Amino acid sequence: MGKTNQFRFIVLLLLITLMYVLFHLFNKKNSSTNYTKLINKKSSCISCHTPIQGFSDAHSPDKTTCISCHLGDAASSTKEQAHKTMVSVPGNLSNASKTCAKCHLGIDTRVKNSMMNTMSGIISVDKYVFGENDNLDSLFTIHHLKNNTSAEKHLRNKCASCHIGNEKAHPNPISQLSRGGGCTACHLNYSDDGKVAHQQKDFTKYHPSLSLKITDNHCFGCHSRSGRIATNYLGWHETVFKDTLQNNPNYWTLDDRRIFEKKQADIHHTKGLSCIDCHDANEVMGDGNLYAHQEDAVTVQCIDCHFLSEVKTVGFSELSASEQRIVRLRKMDKNHQFVTVNESKKVLLNVIKENNTAFLITKNTHQKIPLSKPAKNCTKSVHKNVSCSTCHTNWAPQCISCHTSFDANEDGYDLLSKKWKMGNWLEKGSDYLAEYPTLGVQEKNGKKTIKTFAPGMIMHLKKDNKNTNFHRLFAPVSAHTISSKGKTCTECHNNPVVLGYGRGDLRFEKGDWSFTPKYPLEKDGLPKDAWGAFFKEPIAAIATRKNTRPFSLKEQRKILEVGSCFTCHKETSSIANAMLSNYKETLKKRSVQCVISSY
């Protein structure tokens, strides 16, 4: 090689080296990804996919490779071969064992067994109503649901989209209409710039992040349906309106065109708490066990944070490896003393104790909120079997009229196969109410607890063109509309809805109670909105759980005996306070003018 050619070669080599250095300096400055490390890992993905932003620290390509999540062939130099076995949406439960669970061991089994994936309770109750299953506690999974019976067709047509195993075809940003997606249903996030790029169909600049930032928006798509706990929590109640109410701040039209009316929000929402501040990983992703109903899988209680007595705490070094990893990922102070739940010994990683004060640290915003203890009236022995939500639930959505029928000649969408088929279930509801729920009794492990209930279905079901069946089933409800102020004595003891009689005029005169219902009687002889009969024993099989029921005749008498006192005495009187402390002794001291219920 001549000197001239040698000089040209050296100059060219220097220029290439300089361009290489400038290229990586520029991208190191403008991207969170160190692509040199990717090259060292022999990943060919970046040879086509230019530097992309948006990764979270835990899933950035300098800590893992593209094929760890997306699979494919990273050693191939051709697009066809590299993409041959690639997964575009990792985290769907169909691929979670090969993607997420490679690093997060066992998470695929836990999520697959979770209530959010199996939908067991919804299926068992639906099949019970259709006469296809006589055990409300049977274990089912939505993925094994065939299309052979009326209930199975109804579930596939109306209910089967809201489960976490629903396949997500594209890694779209989370919206009100989002359904399923496995791990990405909760852990997928887009930055504002990422959302803009996605709308413009530019998928080369931004990658969605996978992180522990799980907002209420992630929960909204599914949980704004059925019990409406997502909308309840925010303070919105569904209406029967069909027309959009523009420029009215008291109404909100969702993306699916349902219209909601403004109500009082849950106190935890107004304080800044997100869903995940109460519901931890074991509740949301499951603990590996199968459960028949949602309340069996949910372990969080009000007293976990609003504890009655002293609680134990543990330091960072006493946490399990997975708990320590969460603390690090959330960038929490390792010097915190973390509160443990007295009953289950579970550690609450976002509840700490400093000196004699307990605080909850919100997981998404890191807001530090002092925790209050229950009021004195809450701890009175007379209310020892009353759940916290019984007094502190503000309202619950209730529908007391549903007509469900099947039209064999109308197109219906199968939510599992994602195909249109002949035959569609039609549901028509009315009387959407946002009122204080009905109370009833749950019997579990030999203990009776008074809890809140709402109509699971007061329904006329027409399975064919011949017969129409009537069903009245109330269901336990956790409305997520908690108020800091509890109910007054009369709001419970003198309220016909609370007692299960339904809406109407409940009167106490001359020692006798009378009740005139607002709504007409249904086929079973009860008012349209009732759960139990006025001063009668409850009808059997009138709840969606075998261990729950309306108040018995004896319990009704006891409740209304107290209620009769409050037809004269004020709730703030000394007599009312004495009744809370020792009802039986106070009753003995009543004057001759005091007339209580003769029932």
C-alpha angles and dihedrals in degrees: 000000000000122000090251092053091044090053092049091049092050092048090049091049091050091050092050091049092048092049090049092051093045091047093055094040089054094048093044088056097044102036135055089220126090100212094182088073089052090055089050088055089056094238113159093194093094093054086076103018106068118215110305127199131209105069120140117235094252094052101034115133092244087068098038139005133252092249092056087076106016099037113203127125111299093181095060122099095202125080094224095054095039092053097039096101097019122135113216094194110036115192099048105133090243089067104021092103090060097038121026097020093058087076102017097054117212095003092116093059093046094051094043090055094045123110090243089064105035099041085201098159094049091051096046093049093045092050090046092055092047090052094246099113130031097192116079090192097057116133115240138164125210092224092064093049110126126198099239106103137049093252093048091051090047092051093046090048100044113014115025100088095072101075127101092235092065104121116251108212097191133027092242122165115269113269140164088272096051116126130180127332100153111233092002091059088078109015102047118103135171126202117228090258089047091054091051092049090048092051089051089050090240102143097166101077107045134039121195113248125239111215148132090268098114109170129193086255089068090059096041101080095066103020094056085071131068105009090014092220092154093056093037090055091055091046103256128129125198118245134196091241116127102185121078113251102217123205094002111127091200092066133058126194113208124214089259088057097250112140122223131195124220116257135160112300125226112275090234090058092050089051091055103258121148126209092261092055087076103021111063133197095276092055097043101038096028132243095251096268128109118239132193097215139020096248090057091060097042113084103168115115133185091243090060087080103014092051123183099211140022116302133206124246134201132205128234093265090058094056123100119256092258092049091050090051091054091049090052094046091050089048092232124166109269090209092069121117104228119214119236125208110249095217103043099020087229114155116236102213094193097046115081138171125223116184103316098334128090122212135189115217111206110234099221103036101024091229112165111223123184114230122228127214122237117276118258093254089057091060098049112123091232088071098039093120095045116102119230092244091056091074101023102048106106101194142337131209111251133183114190101180126053129161115193123184140156125240110197092190098055126085114252130189119234105218093199101047091032090224135122116246136174112268128056135197114228122205124189120184134180140171097055104190132188104198142125109295130244118263126227144153131275116195114201131158091350093306127115117213128181110227142166122272137181135185107288086185136343092180146163105212120196108187095173139005093275115050135038118198125200121219130186113186126156120201134205109259135197097193097186091223098116118170124199088226115071126220120276123244094258093046087067108024097042099036117105092201091057091051091051097248093116129231119329146087114318110185137180115203130160094346095311132105121214132182130200111189122224095213128055123256121271129216092281093057096252126113113269095257100035131113099188138019124259107266094342135109112268122261114256120252096021099132137066090237126057092219096055131077145157119267116292121236090259091051092048090054092051094048094048092044087064090041091057089061091058093055084079110014121069118239091235094053126113089247091058091051090048090052090055092051099043116354098179095052092046090051091055091058097054118127126241089259091063109097116186130188114299093203 
